[in-house]
Amino acid sequence: MGLLTLVEDRPTPKAVYNWRVYACAAVASFASCMIGYDSAFIGTTLALPSFTKEFNFASYSKDDLATTKANIVSVYQAGAFFGSFFAFVSAFYLGRKKSLIMFSLVFTLGAGLMLGATGARGLGLILAGRVLAGIGVGGASMVVPIYIAEIAPPAVRGRLVGIYELGWQIGGLVGFWINYGISQTLPSDHAQWLIPFAVQLIPGGLLFIGAFWIKESPRWLLSKNRRAEALKNLSWIRKLDADDIYMVEEVAYMDAALEEQATKLGGLGFWQPFRHVARSPRIQWRLVLGCLLFMWQNGSGINAINYYSPTVFKSIGVSGTSTGFLSTGLFGVVKTVFTVIWLLFLIDKLGRRNLLMLGAAGGSVCMWIIGAYILHNPVSATAPVNAKLSGGGIAAMFFFYLWTAFYTPSWNGTPWVINSEMFDITTRGLGQASAAASNWFWNFIISRFTPQMFNTMGPSGCGVYFFFASMMICSIFFVWFLVPETKSIALESMDRLFATKPVWRANAIIMAEDQARDREFREDAEGAGLSVAKEKLEHMETVTEKV
């Protein structure tokens, strides 16, 4: 089996893997470009001499400056936390498409508000704009993974959700390099630092326009009894006729899952997921798993680096504004390259569990080495600007980029993929809202306290690296014992997957059961000339009997 061979849950026509499903995923992923750009540009923008001069950062004490920077960065995460929950309401009532239109508009308004800030007006407009932009990206970060997972064929679901992660890295790459570019080419004035803030409008505007083109999720439409529209959208996305056996089969699985959930929950209303979670320890546990995945992700140190890269590189010994920005830009390049590798070759081949454990093991070793170097070679406050790195400093930089190579194709995007897959349609919106909120909560904690951590945790902040290294070690045991492999499992089979023990064999067990079910279904349907409506009734009876 080749590296790019797809593992299918059932025989799948080649037409299913068409440009439309990839295009819908790509358009929705402009949301992640917004997120990635912000996580990259804000740290270096706060370090631009033109920005620090305009807002008189030189007059701040060390602790006050750390608090001010932390506030500018973290109010965005606070807004995103609440935006995740707002999106749960809108995604249920308005659907995935209209929610993306709404949240992209909120983000764009927030980004525009920031452009009104000046030294005379103070930081108020930037803080207010970042709250609004945070609400926009928080909502989008909840909706997009669900939308992509719901339109994706199982064999490429990880790859398609991975486009969301790729968009994150493309936005980050631009954000990491933009301040290096303007610092080298533009005069240090008001317009210089305004440009990186203005660039936020580009991905926000593209998502707003593109959201009018994409198709609404067929799964969501079926849950709202809009059957004709659901079949029309699914036929367009799959490039198949409604009476094709693959279409008949897929609609039957969705119908069966919806019918079972409606019977079990007493309906598919807004409050049903909450009631279901309240009386279902299995779903509660899945919510906890999803939230903890983002705790471990942020515990790797990624957002400390994303938001405060100049501080991180300074702790290793990189000095000078342009040199620090260049190092940050190279960090963005490494992340983007390995995200492409993860997307094309790894996520649907090696699976989620293996990537998480390998990434954590390799990344932890790198963090221990970097921390040990800094402990024995702390940066002196009197070190000359643009001083050359020592041999040890160069080695530390090598292990920093090696850490990036381990982290990016593992913990960077995989938690999003797992959370987009692990809930049935009744609790998927609530589960993704909880996961997205968890991501932004831990993101807020890291972004709010990283400056203080570097000020207090050992010489040049070496203890910060030891902390992140320890978190990555602990995450290996978490994944091995608690997180089942979701690769190639149909969304409608996730309940059975998470109920299967032992965790490390659950994927193989469920795949075998689903393949046997598919053979039985096709044998029953062969030559029968089933319509979608007739097939639905007959397959529903079969599923009900088995349940």
Helices and strands as residue ranges (DSSP letters): G 14-16, H 19-28, H 30-46, H 49-54, G 57-59, H 62-93, H 95-114, H 124-151, G 154-156, H 157-185, H 190-198, H 201-210, H 218-223, H 227-238, H 245-265, H 272-278, H 281-299, H 302-307, H 309-316, H 321-341, I 342-346, H 352-376, H 391-407, I 408-412, H 414-421, H 425-456, G 459-461, H 462-482, G 491-493, H 494-499, G 503-505, H 506-525, H 532-546
